[in-house]
Amino acid sequence: MSADSNATTRRAVSRMSRIAAHMGVGSQTGFEAAATSASRVVSQQPPVTVLVTGAAGQIAYSLVFLVAQGRLLGEETPIKLHLLDLPQFVGALQGLAMELEDCAFPLLRGVVCTGDLKEAFKGVDVALLVGSFPRQAGMERNDLLAKNAAIFKEQGRALDQYASKNVKVCVVGNPANTNALIAQACAPSIPKENFTALTRLDQNRAKGFLAKKLHVSPGQIHNAIIWGNHSSTQFPDVSHGQVSIDGRTVSLKEAVGGTEWVEKEFIPGVQQRGAAVIKARQKSSAASAANAVVGHVHDWLVGTPQGEWVSMGVYSDGSYGIPPGVIYSFPLTCSRGNWAIVQ
């Protein structure tokens, strides 16, 4: 090494030492202290057991890595994953578990791969019910409902018998609202408020449409919401939403220039987005669905930001004239595992 290189190295080391002295105590930098502190917090907490059903499928393949990274419950909460699928797919689950291990996620405390309901649902704290029977060519809707009713009755009973009595359930498999209601009805020992259906993907799609229209970031769109069912009958609603532009808050209705674009492009565009994705890629949404699941559960369990509404399919209490006892997507605020319908 040349004299010039040695001098450069000494100057760099000296500068790093000054930064360390400024940011930390002794030889430990502020970053190191924070990392050590976070490590201690993580190691002292028992893991939260998270179940993913349909775990050999494409949504789950995107989802489990987000969960293991800490996107679901935060970066200080250890996770234990239970992966459930049909017995013939357990080999694929074991391959997925190998990939999870190879990522060396600091929060991941173990992976259970199984085709057995009791083993899968035992002690579960969060249940992500992703798997469902897909609609096939020539299948009538009633046939699809009957197939999925059998699956979600079985899973509801398994939740009732084996899971934590405070388990939080997010149903992703379609028809999500109906499947959530069936599972809830078969788990009478678990509070009905603990069963939810995913409409966060639809809300995210709505934000994406609006952001593209207004040439802003989706993070600047607030309180565009989804009413109803996760299907083409849903109603995306901008009437209470806002957008942050140039340091000021503007109503979404004003920002988009009235109702014509909303009625002719926005509402049908969001309603048909899933079909458009399938047409374009010959497969249904996977990564975007997984991202929506972690957003749904994170905001439910950790809490929504002040003034921010999220859309979730929940058990109706009669608000807005919706009959009690159905799963329906409302605007909600959440705090530490509890949700409240915005009135």
N, C-alpha and C positions, 0 to 999 in steps of 0.2 A: 504494500500500500504506500502511496506517495505521501510526502510531507503535507501537501495541500489537502489530500483526502483525510489524513489524520487530524488536521486542524479543523476541517469541516465537521468531522465526527465529534470532536471535543466540544465545538460550539453547539451542536445539536443536543448533545447530552446535557450540557450546562443549561440550555434553554428549557429542556424537559424537566430538569431538577427545579428550576425556578417556578415553572408552572405547577409542579407537584407541591412545592412548598406553599404556593398561593392557594391551591384548591383543597389540599388535604392536611392531615395531621401526621407529622413524622415523615416516613417514607411512603405512606399510603395516600394516593391521590383521592380527590373527591369521587371520581368515577369508580375507583376500586372500593372505596368505602360503601358507596351505594350498591355496588354489585355484591359485596360481602353481606350487607344488610339484607338485600333481597334474597340472597341464597339462604340466609338463616330463616327468613320468613317462610319461604317455600318449604324448606325441609321440616319445619315444625308442624305444618298443617297435614291432617289426614287427606288422602286423595278423594276427590268427588268422582263417583262412579257414573260414567256416561254410557248409555246403551245406544247403539246405532243398528237398526234393523235394515234388512235389504243391503247388508254391508258389502256384498260382492258386486253391487251395481255401480253405475257410473256417477250418480250423485254422491254416494257414500265415498267413492274413491277420492273425490275432491274434498269432501266434508271432513274426513277423519284427520287429515293433516292440519286443517284449520283449528280443529278442536285441540289437537295435541300441542299446537303452537301457543295456545292460550287465548285465542280469539273468542272463545265461547264464554269463559269465566274470568278472564284477566290473567296477567302474566305472573301472578304470585300464587295461583291455585293449582296444586297438583291434580292430575287427571289419571283415572284408570278407565280404560276403554273395554267395553263388552261389545263384540261384533257378532251379530246373529244373521244367519241366512239358512237356506235349505241345506240339509245334510250333505247333499252332493256338491255343494260349493264351499265346504269347510277348507278344502285344500287351497282354494283361491284366497280365503280369509287368512290362512297361515302365511301365504306369500305377501299379503298386505301387511300383516304383523311384522314380517321381516323388514319390509320397507320402512315401517314406522320406527323400528329399532335402529335401522341404519341412518335415520335422520338424527338420532341422538338428541331428541327433544328433552330439555332439562325438566319439563313438567310431567312427562309421561312416566307413570309408575307401574305400568303393566298393561298387557293386552290379553283378553280372553276371546278365543275364536270357537264358536259353537253353533250347532244346529239344534240344541236342546233349549226349550223355553225356560225351564226352571233355572238352568245355569246362566242363561242370558239375562234374566230379569231379577236374579237374586241381589237384593240390596241396592238396586239402581236408584240414583238420586235424580238423574235427568235422562229422559227417554226420548230419543229422536226416532220417530217411527217413519222411516223413509220408504221401506218396502211396501209394495202393494201389487195387486194383479193388474197387469197392463191390458188396456183394451186391444183386442185383436180383430183382424179383418172379419167382417160379417157378424161380429158380436153385438147383440142388442144391449142398450144401456142397462136394462133390468138384469141381464145376465152378469154384466160387470159389477153391478151393485151387490148381487147375491154372492159372487166370488169374494169380493172384498169384505162383505159383512161377516163371512165365516172367518177370515183372517183376523179382523179387528175385534171380533168377539173373543177369539182365543187369546189375543194379545191383551185385551182388557182384563180378562180373568187372570192372566199371568201377572199383570201389574198389581191386581188386587191381592193375589196370594203371596207374591215374592218380593215386590219392590218396596222401597221406603214409603211410608204412609204420607210423606210430604213430597213425593216424586213430582217433578214438573215434566209435562208431556207436550211435545210439539209434534203434531201429525203433519207429515209432508206428502205421504202417498195419496194419490187421488182416487176417488173424490174426497179431498181432505176434510171438508167440513162434515160430511156424512160419516166418514171413517172415525173422526174425532168423537162424534156423538155416540157412535156405536161402542167405541172403547170405553168412554165415560160411563155409559149405562151398565157395562159389565164389570165396573170397578167401584162398587158402592162405598167401599171403605176409604176411598181417596176423594178429597174435596173436588167438586165438579169444576171449580175455578182453576184447578191445576191442569185441565185439558184445554189445549189450544190448537188451532189449525193455522198453517202458514199462508199468510197473504202478504208478507213482507216482500216477496219477489215482485208481486204486482205493484206495490208501493215504490220499490226501487225502479221498476220499469217506468212508472209515472214520472218520477224525478228525472230519469234519464231523458225521456221525451221532452219535458219542460226545459231542462238545461240546454238541450240541443236547439230547441226553438229560440231560446233567449240568449244563446251564446254565453252561458255562464257555467260555472262548476256545479255539479249536482249538490255539493255541500252548501250552495247558496239558496237552494230550494227548501222551503219549510212547510210542513203540514199539508202537503198534497196527500190525500187519504183514499182508502179503498173501502167501499161498503159492500156487504153481501158475501158472495161465495167465491172461492178460487176457481173460476170458470169464466166462460165468455159472457155470463150474465152479471158479472161484477159491475160496480159503478165507480169508476175513478172520479174523484171530486176535487176541484181546485177552489171551490167557493170560499174556503176559510184559509187558503194558503197564502204564503208570502214569498218574495224573492228579495235577496239583499243585492242591491246594485249601487255601486259607487258610494258606499257608506250610508245609504238610505234603504228603508224597507218599503216595498211596493206590493200591493195585492197582486196575486197571480192573474186574476181576471183582468185587471188593468194592464198588467205587463204584456199579456198575450193579445191584447186588443179586442176584448169582448168574447162573445160566445161562439162565433162561427168556427174558428179553428178548433176550439174545445170540442164542439159537437161533431164536426165532420172528420177531424183527423186524430185528435188526442184520445177521446174515449174509445172509438173503435180500434185505434192503434194499440192501446194498452190491452184491451180485451182480447185482441187477436195476436198478441206478441208471441205467445207460446207456439201457436201454429206457424207463425212466420219463421221462428227459429228452427222448427222441425223441417219445414220446407227447404230452408237454406242449407242445413247441415245434415239432414237425414237422421237426426237424433234429437231427443228432447233436451231442454236446458239442463245443464249439470253443474258447471262451476258457478253460474249465477244463482242457481237454487241453493247450493251449499253456502255461498256467501250470505244469502238471505236467511238461512237457518241460524247461522252464528249471530247475525245481527238481531234477529228475533229473540233468541234466548238470552243473549248478553244484555239487551235493554230490559228484558223482563226481570232478570235476576239481579242485575247491577243497578239499573234505573235509567230512565230517560232524562236527557238534559232538560233543564228548566225551559218551559215554554214549547217543548218539542213533542209532537204527537207521533205515535206509531200505529200501524194497522195490524191487527191480529184477529183471527177468528176465535171468539170466546163464547161462553155460555150466556145467552141473552137473559137480561133481567127485566125485559119489557121496555127498555129505553128506545126512544124514537119510534114507538109503535111496533117494534119487532116482537113477535110472540115469544114469551118466555119459554125456555127449554129447547131452543135450537142453537146451533153454533153459527155465529154470524160475525162478519168482520166489521168492527167499529173502530173509530179513533180512540186511542188509549193513552194514558200516562202510566208509567210503571215505577215501582220503588221496591227493591229488595225482594223480589218474588211475588209481589202483589200488583195487580193492575186495576185501573179504574176507568170506566167509560167517560169520555169527555162529554159534559152536558152543556 
